[in-house]
């Protein structure tokens, strides 16, 4: 996760010759755990994975559920329409 602490670690590593001891206090697991527990997004380091690059907004729960429902309805409608067309073609054949 790119944040204040991870940027500090990158800066230290870019200087060259960095050892674990140089970043140990910044990357300590307890520091990251405490930061997450306290909601401090810049207080430590934690893994987020590549999926974070696909996040373009942070909707409210209501907006997210509404989107999921709308997408599900679209998928269901398309599949049912496809089934109806296939059934009609089979009957007329």
N, C-alpha and C positions, 0 to 999 in steps of 0.2 A: 504494500500500500504506500503510495507516494504521499509523504507528509513531511513535517518539519524535521523529525528525527531521521527519517530515511535519507533526506537530503544532506543532513550532517554526515551520515555514514558515507554517502557517495563522495562528498567533498574530501573526507579523510582518506578514502581509498584512492582517489584521483591524485593525491599528492605523491603517491608511490611509496613503496616500502612499508605499507601499513601492516600491522600485526593485529591479531584478534584482540589483544589487550588494549589497542587503541580505540576500539569500538565497543568493547565488552559492556561498558556501563550503558551505552545507548541501545544495544540489542538484547539486553537481558530479558528473558521471558517474563520474569516477575514484573518488570517495568511495563511491558506490553499488556500483560493481564490486568494490572492496576489501571492502566490508561483506559482499557476497554470497559472495565467495571465502573469507572467514573465518567464515562462518556467523553473522555479527552482524546480526540482523534489525532492530536499532535503529541501526545505524551509518551508514545512508545512505538515499537515496531510489531507488526503482525502480518500474517500472510493473507492475501486477498485473492490471488489467482488471476488468470488472464480474463476471466469473465467481466471484471470491473471495467474493462475497455468497452464493453457493450452497454453499459449503463448510461443513458442519456438524460434521465430525469429521475426524480424521487417523488412519485405520486403519493397522495394520501391513500390510506387503506381503501376508502370508498372508491376512489378513482381506479385503483388497481383491480379491485373486484369487478367493477363495472367493465373494465377493459377485458378481463378474463371471460366474463359472461358474454360480451359482444363477440369476441373471437370464437368462443365455443358455438354460439348461435350461427355464426357465419359458416363454420366448418360443418356443422350438422345440416344446415340448409343446403349447402353445395353437395354434400354426399347424398342426401335424400333426393335431390333433383337428379343427380346422376343415376341413382337406382331407379327412379321413375322412368327416365328416358330409356335406360337399358331394358326395363320390363316391357315398355311399349314396343320397342324394337323387336323383342323376342316374340311378343304376341302377334305382331304384324308379319313376322317372317314365316 
